[in-house]
Amino acid sequence: MIRTCFAGAALAVSGLALAADLQPIKDAGPYVPSPQSVVADMLRYADVGPNDYLIDLGSGDGRIVLTAAKVFGARGFGVEIKDDLVKKSNEAAKNEGLADRVKFMKQDLFKTDMSQATVITMYLLPDTVNLLKDKFLAELKPGTRIVSHDYPLTGWIPEKYVQMDLEDKVQISGVTTTLIYLYVVPANVAGRWSAQMPPALAKQPATLSLKQQLTRVSGSLRLDGKDVALEDVKLRGDQLSFRLAGRKATFSGVVKGKSIEGLVDGKTPWSATLGG
Ligand SMILES: C[S@@+](CC[C@H](N)C(=O)[O-])C[C@H]1O[C@@H](n2cnc3c(N)ncnc32)[C@H](O)[C@@H]1O
């Protein structure tokens, strides 16, 4: 009986998986290439370099990934649903001698594993970029840069935001207005951290309490039984820094999963462990 139920459940699950596979691919936007000058700006604002692995979601004719490899020395791939564009991009990679560093795949961007990326680029419809927010937070490493042409991730604070007028855009969107948004994926820092302080600051282990909404972080540090508010808290990827209200100490640190290690005033070590 149990076995029958289990077999039934397994069939139902595989049926669901099959149904998900058979669902039509969501069209995330028509093929309109980013003007080459916008491509260059997107890559410059994201500070793309030879250590980067870039993924372009909806790669069109491949120009963003190809430029990232050719001009900025990066590696990466593009995913695209249109066969002819995938073929054209792979041919261009071969012709330009870049095929060992970039590739293009016929693949649904919503089902693409992005965990390898250090940079994500996209020029997609506004609702699509917002549908991707949870996937970005689930899959991307802290510090990964996300560059979006024209449409923002609502609720996220861009690190950089540039608006310009480009004649090239009139035939694409009907207006000259062009926007580029740069975001940096923040580490997860919310929670209570058990912290080891320099002896000059506290005799007992301290507690660092942090609240977080994406890149916005606030909190306090409990030092020898007294709560001190944090000021000027900044989180960029895995880099955290803050000051203590009414004191001169400036803390900086690197978040590595459940630990933070850093320096007070650039010289004395401090550390923290989540929970603990
Ligand atoms: C506006 S174009 C951008 C092309 C290129 N990234 C650029 O900026 O020049 C968007 C591309 O996304 C592709 N696309 C749409 N939905 C997709 C999906 N679900 N998965 C992969 N590609 C998709 C379209 O075919 C189109 O080529």
Ligand as a Chemical Component Dictionary entry (heavy atoms), coordinates in Angstrom:
data_LIG
# 
_chem_comp.id                   LIG 
_chem_comp.type                 NON-POLYMER 
_chem_comp.pdbx_formal_charge   0 
_chem_comp.three_letter_code    LIG 
# 
loop_
_chem_comp_atom.comp_id 
_chem_comp_atom.atom_id 
_chem_comp_atom.alt_atom_id 
_chem_comp_atom.type_symbol 
_chem_comp_atom.charge 
_chem_comp_atom.model_Cartn_x 
_chem_comp_atom.model_Cartn_y 
_chem_comp_atom.model_Cartn_z 
_chem_comp_atom.pdbx_ordinal 
LIG C1  C1  C 0  16.367 43.093 -26.238 1  
LIG S1  S1  S 1  17.213 41.676 -26.824 2  
LIG C2  C2  C 0  18.810 41.925 -26.107 3  
LIG C3  C3  C 0  19.948 41.297 -26.902 4  
LIG C4  C4  C 0  21.333 41.547 -26.286 5  
LIG N1  N1  N 0  21.393 41.136 -24.897 6  
LIG C5  C5  C 0  21.708 42.996 -26.409 7  
LIG O1  O1  O 0  21.582 43.727 -25.399 8  
LIG O2  O2  O -1 22.114 43.407 -27.493 9  
LIG C6  C6  C 0  16.483 40.383 -25.822 10 
LIG C7  C7  C 0  16.791 38.986 -26.290 11 
LIG O3  O3  O 0  16.276 38.050 -25.327 12 
LIG C8  C8  C 0  15.835 36.888 -26.036 13 
LIG N2  N2  N 0  14.906 36.160 -25.156 14 
LIG C9  C9  C 0  13.604 36.462 -24.898 15 
LIG N3  N3  N 0  13.092 35.584 -24.012 16 
LIG C10 C10 C 0  14.082 34.711 -23.683 17 
LIG C11 C11 C 0  14.145 33.583 -22.816 18 
LIG N4  N4  N 0  13.090 33.182 -22.090 19 
LIG N5  N5  N 0  15.333 32.926 -22.732 20 
LIG C12 C12 C 0  16.417 33.319 -23.459 21 
LIG N6  N6  N 0  16.401 34.379 -24.314 22 
LIG C13 C13 C 0  15.249 35.074 -24.420 23 
LIG C14 C14 C 0  15.198 37.458 -27.283 24 
LIG O4  O4  O 0  15.112 36.483 -28.321 25 
LIG C15 C15 C 0  16.157 38.612 -27.611 26 
LIG O5  O5  O 0  17.153 38.237 -28.524 27 
# 
loop_
_chem_comp_bond.comp_id 
_chem_comp_bond.atom_id_1 
_chem_comp_bond.atom_id_2 
_chem_comp_bond.value_order 
_chem_comp_bond.pdbx_ordinal 
LIG C1  S1  SING 1  
LIG S1  C2  SING 2  
LIG S1  C6  SING 3  
LIG C2  C3  SING 4  
LIG C3  C4  SING 5  
LIG C4  N1  SING 6  
LIG C4  C5  SING 7  
LIG C5  O1  DOUB 8  
LIG C5  O2  SING 9  
LIG C6  C7  SING 10 
LIG C7  O3  SING 11 
LIG C7  C15 SING 12 
LIG O3  C8  SING 13 
LIG C8  N2  SING 14 
LIG C8  C14 SING 15 
LIG N2  C9  SING 16 
LIG N2  C13 SING 17 
LIG C9  N3  DOUB 18 
LIG N3  C10 SING 19 
LIG C10 C11 SING 20 
LIG C10 C13 DOUB 21 
LIG C11 N4  SING 22 
LIG C11 N5  DOUB 23 
LIG N5  C12 SING 24 
LIG C12 N6  DOUB 25 
LIG N6  C13 SING 26 
LIG C14 O4  SING 27 
LIG C14 C15 SING 28 
LIG C15 O5  SING 29 
# 
